[in-house]
Amino acid sequence: MTPSDIKDPGLAEQGVRRIDWAWQEMPVLRQLAERVAADRPLAGRRLSACLHVTTETANLMRVLQLAGADLVLCASNPLSTQDDVAAALVGHYGIPVFAIRGESTEVYYQHINAALDHSPVLTMDDGADLVSEIHKTRPELVPQMLGGTEETTTGVIRLRAMAEAGALRFPVIAVNDAMTKHLFDNRYGTGQSTLDGLIRATNILLAGRTLTVVGYGWCGRGIALRAKGHGAHVIVTEVEPLRALEALMDGYRVMPLRDAAEQSDFIVTATGDKHVVDEAHLQVAKDGCVLANSGHFNVEINVPALESMAVGRQRPRDNVEEFLLADGRRLRLLAEGRLVNLAAAEGHPSAVMDMSFANQVLCAVHLATGAEPLAAEVHGVPAAIDREVARLKLSALGAEIDTLTDEQRHYLSSWQEGTV
Ligand SMILES: NC(=O)c1ccc[n+]([C@@H]2O[C@H](COP(=O)([O-])OP(=O)(O)OC[C@H]3O[C@@H](n4cnc5c(N)ncnc54)[C@H](O)[C@@H]3O)[C@@H](O)[C@H]2O)c1
């Protein structure tokens, strides 16, 4: 077996228990597991995955293994690895893992390259680091690539930029763009787990406090909705008029971040953009304000600016760093500005990852078994896969739906019938 690099193999037993717990919440993956164990559609395919090393990802790995894939896994974020899960994957499931919670940027890239030493024909990314590294430093892998899949918005943005520049050299499926992914994972998953991260890190009561959500995309909508449910006064800041209007009509206050910063007890970013909380906002932020990020990269809050403004700093709790400014204000940064829901909580609940990862399995099978090779572009998830995942989830939840009658099918597809 390929060697691994994990923190402590002795944590495996605890990891197995937690992976099994998550499995109970993943009925769509369980149904797919039965199907792929019989068909083995990925038999012998070398697959390198770069995902958050969590219990849900471990269950995805189990299903891919049952499908016959020859797997390795590395982390897609230095702070999100659950070391017991890494140990369980290696010790119990025999899947090589390169991931240690808290690894340096240098080790992070060593691990990405270790995963690429596996010589994959398929990649599975959360943030496009494998695809990017193949194109930048491992071009010899390009000719063998059947394709890759991409889990998150930020990765899809990077890949589309590569495709537009004519740089993308193999097909990638944007799993994030499946309805059964972003409508649920980004909205309800990020919504719940971001609030979980804020609360675990600070234990501050949200009721009656002012919380600003920066960015009203799928993640931002979920965070705002759940913060409102906790009794927070929610402000939304945006740069897109349509999204800002939607936030306003959803009942939130909308204003520029500079104004919001002066009154916010919490500022949470979810934009996929850089330095959205910048020095100008930090200069006016309210004393005691908690700064957290749920966007993919740790660049949404300008942490270097905060560090250079600080005259003192301390760590009052795990995942909290308090910066003292010259005028006496204290600003509290959570999880170094990295994904707060993964660093300070456990990431998305298993039940939403169930659908996202079912899309991953079906898209990997699609890349490996499709009749025609796909062009070197960013592809959407085939509608049939999206519908199949929704159908499996509904049936697992015991929900049934109506079907169109022949008369309705005919009516909906004809243009002749109108006002009667
Ligand atoms: N924390 C998680 O577990 C998790 C899960 C899914 C996605 N993500 C990441 O969260 C980020 C957002 O994802 P999404 O699906 O909501 O994206 P999205 O594209 O639907 O929404 C992003 C929003 O941010 C807005 N925005 C951009 N720059 C801004 C600025 N300077 N100020 C205010 N608003 C700004 C955009 O107009 C857009 O409405 C991405 O980085 C994505 O990869 C994180």
The ligand as a Gaussian input file, in Angstrom:
#p B3LYP/6-31G(d) Opt

LIG

0 1
 N      -17.912000      26.877000       4.293000
 C      -18.224000      25.872000       3.494000
 O      -18.299000      24.721000       3.913000
 C      -18.553000      26.173000       2.077000
 C      -19.499000      25.396000       1.382000
 C      -19.821000      25.736000       0.076000
 C      -19.171000      26.825000      -0.526000
 N      -18.216000      27.518000       0.182000
 C      -17.505000      28.671000      -0.359000
 O      -18.231000      29.858000       0.031000
 C      -18.014000      30.901000      -0.938000
 C      -19.355000      31.417000      -1.423000
 O      -20.058000      30.357000      -2.101000
 P      -21.525000      30.578000      -2.691000
 O      -21.938000      29.276000      -3.273000
 O      -22.384000      31.270000      -1.694000
 O      -21.154000      31.598000      -3.888000
 P      -22.109000      32.587000      -4.689000
 O      -21.376000      32.931000      -5.936000
 O      -23.504000      32.030000      -4.777000
 O      -22.191000      33.893000      -3.743000
 C      -21.127000      34.753000      -3.479000
 C      -21.725000      36.143000      -3.292000
 O      -20.706000      37.017000      -2.800000
 C      -20.923000      38.294000      -3.404000
 N      -19.696000      39.107000      -3.299000
 C      -18.545000      39.007000      -4.012000
 N      -17.676000      39.951000      -3.608000
 C      -18.293000      40.659000      -2.614000
 C      -17.908000      41.765000      -1.803000
 N      -16.721000      42.378000      -1.946000
 N      -18.806000      42.212000      -0.875000
 C      -20.035000      41.657000      -0.742000
 N      -20.442000      40.597000      -1.493000
 C      -19.580000      40.106000      -2.417000
 C      -21.330000      37.965000      -4.813000
 O      -22.007000      39.049000      -5.446000
 C      -22.246000      36.752000      -4.612000
 O      -23.598000      37.135000      -4.475000
 C      -17.128000      30.267000      -2.002000
 O      -15.793000      30.537000      -1.688000
 C      -17.408000      28.773000      -1.843000
 O      -16.364000      27.982000      -2.356000
 C      -17.930000      27.237000       1.471000

